[in-house]
Each structure stands twice: as structure tokens, then as C-alpha cells.
Amino acid sequence: MTSVPSAALVVSTPSASVAGRDITRLSGHIPALDGLRGLAILLVLARHFTSDVSAAGWMGKAVLRACSLGWLGVDLFFVLSGFLITGILLDARGTPNYFRNFYMRRVLRIFPLYYGVLVVLLLLLPLFISYNTPGLQSALKHQTWLWLYGVNFMGLFGVPAATNELFDTQHFWSLAVEEHFYLVWPTVVFLCGRRSLAWVCGACMVQAVLVRLSIALWGHDVAFYGYVLTPCRMDSLAFGGLLALAVRDDAWRVWLRKWSGAILLIAIVAGGAVLLRPRQSGALDALAEGLKYTLLAMSFGALLLSSVLAPARSPGVRILTTPVMLFLGKYSYGLYVLHGILMPLMDRYASYAALAALLGSPAAGVLARLLIGTGVSVGLAVASWHLYEKHFLKLKRFFEYRRPAAC
């Protein structure tokens, strides 16, 4: 997961127009986007807690197949993050302490849990546990990549994945991508007008496709490098930024509200065609790999628009704003950070094979593993938020965006 910020705007569907203009307002909080975060983390949990399972029987295989699509949750997180962060920055542009306020609010939300986890795993655990196994020794040896948000670049330098017998931090790659985006995007938004920013977003999307295409054509592992490297994932973040610009323009907002459903259908069909295509070697497959994540970003962008622009009583928005989805969205960052760390312990104490044998059903074994992993992760995330994380956010009031009073 990504560290997706709290929604910083709301789109309320107009019941009237003034002088023929759409009077949709952008301010406050959007519950539907919390629900989208809940959906994204559900997808990620489903994928990770069943990634090492090989279920038997048609029902077990069907459940496993559905769970295997959970990797799409990270792409949804990226589009959401691009949309929300760009919106926050656009609305804050021109306020005093623009950079200081943005970076400090991000630090207070992200760093306490991330670095708190690293302190526990890499500094405190060695005091109590003998790190004499190859995996644990490797984790300590290469820990600098974790401290500097560089996990997604480890593979380029031949560094092994940050996983071992006690904990797994491979999923921190997406947090690194997000942090790189947070580092540069405030400057981009600050320096660009809206038209220029739209061109920058488009250029970021094109370069991501070209980089992935180059990786595929040069015979490198595009399934890995094209998935985790920051330049390769800028299309999802930039497309979210492009949508943040669009919904702040009256004409575009009206057009998008009218056609968001059709756009969503077209994007899903195009993205599905690329995902489900027969795999083959050659330039055509390289092109498909280059376009895959961009098409997925467009699909999730269309879903985001449908959620933001649809009436509050529409079926999709009502599903996203159910208490369960809002709950998961609220704790999505903690769930993402903490759930992956548990994977080696899950393999040891709640393996799929043991659960399937105990319950007498492959499908039940898959579901039981998913429920146990999700339940433990939820408990840890809730405890982390209330006992630890939220206390840092009390300082956010010192870093609020305030426009100077009119003279």
C-alpha cells in the first residue's frame, strides 16, 4: 500500500445551477474516497495472504484466482494518492509556508509508523533474538535501503529482497514510490500553472510507458522492474494528478460527470484485454507490458471519478460508504505497513496446508488464512493508530494552510 492521505476535498452533487453554471464545490472530506482506500487494502490483503497458496479443487482454485488479482490494489492506491496530493497542493498554492506545511504534515502522518517499525525490527529485535540465519543477517546488512526509502531500487544493484525468517518488508517498495512522489511533486505544482501542470502529468505518463517498453525490449524483467521502479509507476500518480486538475475546472467537471460511466466501461475493457491476453514474446507483448499499468490507472481513475461525481445515494457510492469500507479506509496505512511484516509468521503458525487439513477443504483453508491474516492485521493497525500514530497528528494544527486575510 501506499500511504494515501486523508481526503482533502469533497464534491457535492449540485441540485441546481447558478447562471447556467455547475456549482459543484470542492472542499472538505469525501467519504467515498475512504471507501476506495478500503477497497484497495482489501485487494492487497487478499493477494498477500494467499500468494504462497496452491489450492486444490475447483472452488479452492476459483477463490485463489480471485485473490490473485489483489495486486491491483496498489495501482488504485497510486491513483488515489496522485489525485489527493495534487488536490491538496493546488488548493494550498499561494498560502504562506506552502512547502513547510506540506512536508511536515506528511512526516507526521507517515514517518512515525514507518520508522517505528524499522526501529523495532532492525534495532530492538537484535537485542533479544540471535540473528544467525542467512535471511536475518542479510536483512541487517542491507537495512540502509529501508531507512532511505530505497527498497524498490535494491534489485538494480543486485541486493537481495528484504525478507527473512521473522519478518518481510518487500511490500515497502510502494511506500518508497510514494515518498519519491511526495519529495518532488510539491515543487512541480508550485512552479507550474494549471495548463503547464496538465502537460507535465501527460509527459510523466508517456515516459512511464516508454521506460517500461524499453525494459521489455532490452530483455530485462519488466514484470519486476516495470512494477516497482519509481519512473515506471509515475503514470498512475500523474493520472491521478490530471484528474485533480480536471475536477477543478467547471467545463471538464460537467463533461466528466456526464461520461464517467462510459469512460469507466471502456477503460475496464481495455485494461482487461491487456491483463487477460495470451502471453507471448516479441514486440507486441512488450508494447502490452508498456501500456498495462497506464490502462489500469485510467480504469481506476474512471472509478475514482464515478465515486467523486456520482450522487451520494447512487449504488456505487453507498457501497463505498458502508461502515466496513470506511473502517478499512481509515486504517489502510497501518494495515498495509503491518500486514506484510506478518507473512513469515503466518507461514509458520497459520500455514495454508495446516488450515486446509484442519477444515477438510482447500477453499476453506484459503478463506481461513485470509480471515486470520486480516483479523490480526486489523487488530495491530487499530492498536497502532490509537496508542501511537494519532498522537503525532496533534501537531498537524501547527502546519495548516491559511490564506492571508484580504486587505
N, C-alpha and C positions, 0 to 999 in steps of 0.2 A: 504494500500500500504505500501509498503516498501519504504525506502529511497534508491533507486537504484542509484549508482554513474554514472557519465558520462562515456561512453565507453572509455576505456584506451588502446585499441588496434584495429587494423584493419587487416583483412585478405584479401589480394588482390589475385584474382584468377590468377594463372600463365598462361602465354601464351606460355611458353617454359620451358625447364628444362636444368639444367646445370649438365653435367656428370651423367645424369640419375636421378638426384635428383629433388624433388619438391622444387621450390624456393619461395613458398608462404611466405610472410613476415607478421610479427606480430608487428604492431606499429601504433600509431595514433588513429584514430577515426572510428567507424563502424556505419554508418547511419542506417543500418538495425536493429541494437540493439536499437536505439532510437525509431524506429517504433515498435519494440516488447514492449517497455515500453508504447508506445501509445496504443497498443492493450490491454495490461494488465490493464491500468487505465480505458479504455472504458468498459472492463468487470466488473470492480469493481463498476463504476458509475451505470451501468445498474442494477446490483444486489441491491445496496443500495437504489437507488431512487425508486425501485419497491418492496422492501422487505415487506412492510406492505399493499400491494395492493391485493385485491381479485376480479379480473376482471370477468365479466360475458360475455357470448357469446364465440363462438369457436375462433374467431380472437383475442379477448382480452386475452383468456387463452393461445393461441399459443404465443403471444407476451410476456406474463408474463412467460411462460415456458422457452422461450429463454433467457430472462433476468435473470432467477433464476440461470443459470449456471455461472453467473458473478463472483461467489466466487472463481472460478478457477484463476482469475486474480492475486490473492495474491500468489498462487503457482508459477505462471510464474515469478512474481517479485522475489521470493526467489531464483529460479534457476538462473535468470539473475544476481542477487546480488552475489551469490556464484561464478559464472563464472568471473564476472568483478573484484571483490575484490581479488580473488585468483590470477588472472592475474596481477593485479597491484602489489601485494606483491611479486610474483615470479619475475617480471621484476625489482623490486626495491631492491631485496635481494642483499646484498653486497655493497649497497650505504651508504654513511655517513648519520647519523640521520634517519635511517630506521623507527624506531618507532615514533619518534617525528613528522616526516613529515606526516606519515600516519594518526596519531591521530589528528593532527592539521587540516589537510585537511578535515577530516570527521567532526570535530567540526564546522569548518567554513561553511560547506555545510548543516549540519543537525540541529545543535542547535539553530541558530537564529530564524528560523520559529517555531520549536517545542516549545522552551521555551518562545518565544514571544507570542505565542497563549496562553500558560498557564498563563503568566503574565496578559494578557487581561481578560481571563475568570475567573481566580481564585483570582486575586489581585485587578484589576481595576473595574470589574463589580460589586463586592460587595459594592463599594463606591457609586454606583448610583442606584442599584436595591436591593430591600428588599429580602433577602434570607430566606423567612419564610415558604417555602413549603418543604415538606419532601425530594423531589428529590434534590433540590438545597442544602439543609442542608447536605444531605448525600455526595454530591459531594465535599463540602468543608471539611467535616470530614475526608474523605478518600483520600484527594488530594496528600498525600505523595507518594502513589503508582505511580501517574502520574509523579511527579518530579523525581523519581528514576527509571523510565522506568520499572515498575513492574506491569503494568496493566494486563499482561497475567497470572500472578500468584495470582491475587486477589481472584479468586474463590476457590483456595486451602485453604484459611484462612477464608472462609465464608464471605468475603467482597462483598457487592452488586456491580453490574456493575456501571461504572462511567457514568451514563446517568441521565438526569433530564429534567425539563420542558423547558429549554432555549438552552441547547447545549448537544451534545453527543460526548464522547471521547472513546467509546468502541473500535472503529477501531484502536486505538493506540496500541492495542496488537501486531500487526505485526511490528510496529516500535520498540517495546521492543525486539522482537525476533531478529530483525536486529541488534540492538545495542548490545545485548549479543554476537552475532556472531562477530561483529567488535571488541569487547573487547578482545576476546581470540584468534581469528584466526591469527593475525599478529605473535604472539608468536609461534603458531603451524607451520606456514610456515617458520619462521626463524630457528626453531630448526630441521626441517625435510629435508632430501634430497628428491628428486623427487619421488623416489620409496617408501620411507617411508611415504611421504605425500599421495600418492595414497592409501596405506594401511590404513592410518588414515581416509581418506574420506570414504573408504569402511566400516570401523568399525563404523563410525558415522551413516551411512545408516542402518546398521544392528541393532545398538542399538535403533534407532528411531522406527523401525518395532517392536522390542521386547518390548519396553516401551508401544507402542500403543496396542499391543496384550495383555500385562499384564493388562492394564487398562480395556480393553474389557472383559477379562476373570474374573476379580475381580468384575465385575458388576458396574463399575463406568461409568460415562457419557463420552464415548470415542468420541462421536460426538463433544463434547465441549473441554474436556481436551486434547484429541488427536489432536485437531485442533490448540489450542492456546499455549500450553506449549512449551518452547524452545527445550527441549530434543526431543520432538515428531516431530519437524519440521527441525531437523538438516539434514535429508536425502536430502531434496530439496537443501539446501545450499551446502552440501557436494558434491552432484552430480554435481552441477554447478562448484565446485572446481575441481572435477575429469575431467570435460570436458576442463577446462582451462589448466590442465596438458597435456591432450591428444593432443590438437591442437598445442602445442609447441613441439611435437615430430614428426619428419618427417614421420616415418613409419605409426604412428597412424593417422596422418592428411590425408595421402593419402588414407588409408583404410576407414576412416570416410567419406571422400568426396565421395567415390565410393558407400558406403552403407547407407548413411544418410537417403535417401528417404525410403528405406526398413525398416530401424530401426524406422523411424517416423510412418510408417503404422502399424508395429507390436505393438509399444508402444500405439498408439491410440486405437487399437482393444482391447488390454489387459486392458488399463485404462477404456475404455468404458464398457467393460464387468463387471468390478467391480462396476462402478458407477450405472449402469442400472440393476444390479442384483436384484432379489426379496429379500426384507429384511426378515430375519428370526432370531430367537435366536439360540444360540449354538456356538460350537467351529468353525464351518465353517464360520459363519458370523463374528466372532471375528478375524479370520485369514484374511478375506477380508478387514476388517477395518484396520488391521495392515499393509496390503500391499497397501492400496488405495493411499496414498499420495506418496509413493515411485514410483508406476507406473505412477502417474501423473507427478512426477518430471522427469521420464525418457521420457515421452511424450513431455514435454516442452523442455527438454534437446535436444531431437532429432529435434524439431522445431528450437531451437537456432542454432544447428549445420547446419541445412539446410540453415538458414539465413546467417550464417557466411561464409560457404564454397561454397555456390552457386555463379555462375557468377552474376555480378551486373545487367545484363539485364534479368535475369530469372524472370518469372512472380511473384513469391512469394516475391523476393527482391524488385521488382518495386512497388508492393502494399505497402510493409512496408516503403518504402522511399517516398511515396506521401507526399505532404506538410501538409495535415491534420494529418497524423500519426506522422510525425516528430514534428509538433507543440505540439501535445498532449504528446509526449515523453519528450519534453523539459520541460514542466511544470508539469510533472506527480507527482513529490513530493509535490508541493504545492496543486495540485488537490486532492491528497489523504488526506493530512492533513486537508484541509479546507472543503472538501465536506461533510464529516461525521458530522462535527460540526453543519451543517445547518439542519440536519434531523428534530429536533423538530420544527424549524421554518417552514420547508416545510410542516409538518403535520398541522400546524396552518393556514398558509396562502396560500398553494397550495396543498390542500389535493386531493387525487385521486377522492374521491366521488364528490367533487365540480367540478373538471375539467371534469369528465365523464358526469355529469349532464349538464354542460355548453355546451359541444361539442356534446352531444347526442350520444356518442359512447364509450363503455368500452375500446376498443382498442385505440381510440384517447385519452382517458383520461390517459392511461398508457404512451403513447408516449409523451403527453404534459407534464406530470410530469417529465419524464426523460429529455426532452429537457430543461425545465425550470431549473431543478436542475443542469444539466450540464452547461447551459449557465451562471448561477450565479457563479458556482464554477470556471469556466474558467476565468470570469472577476476578481474574487478575486485572483486567482492564478497568473494571469498576473500582476495585480497591486502589489501583494506582491513581486514578483520577481524583477520588475523594480524599485519599490520605496524602497525596504527594503533588500531582500535577496542578490542580486547580489553585493551589496556594501561590504558585508563581504568577498566575494570571491576575492576582490582586494588584500587581504592579503595572498592569496594562493601562490603568487610568492616567498614568503619568505620560503616556505616549499616544494620546488620542489626537486625531486630526481635527484641528479647529481653524476655521477660516477667520481671518481678521474682521472685526466689525466694520461695517460700512461707515465711511466718514460722513 
